[in-house]
């Protein structure tokens, strides 16, 4: 499901990593959320919750703010060095329509965000990382019946966020985000990775949600674990899902790792 870019060769020069001035490319996409391209009556794409096909698959989205946080993992492959410069996140605010989102705070961790010893490689909580908010697909559900491809309550926005150029070596990392929509005090949601005919969209169950304080509804999955990161399923089902995000930047390959030896000099 994850899609990686082609990479430029890497050169070690006097102890420094040299990648040249390569343009930013897509480094990884964590999975799709559009299930029915162009199917909405407006001509827009549709992201469909399969809550009739899969009983209990009822989560239209997962809380991404303003009080909750979401996180999911990505891996820099062996021998690669990524410099991340921006991200795309995806979210909607019910009833928000085309009005733009107002705030995004992004953290990139080395290791899980709930593990003691994990390191913040980029801390975007100090200031707003949001660059743009572009309306796109609609999030709907099979159980909407006749309005499945006409409901307009949940317009998913593509949120471009800036990252101070961040060099990451091989290993596992997490991107962690918190968002505010057109109405900053109202809840916003990130749709899960969604694939028609596929109820589970992850094999590792690494996606996490951070619970805020003050949850009083016993039916809420955050009732009890105040301030903790928890794993989650899709609705009341047993199916686990990934969260969609895209990373952009440059990718270089350690030529020594790739070939097993250093290239000979051009002249003796």
Order of alpha helices (4+ residues) and beta strands (2+ residues): beta-beta-beta-beta-beta-beta-beta-beta-beta-beta-beta-beta-beta-beta-beta-beta-alpha
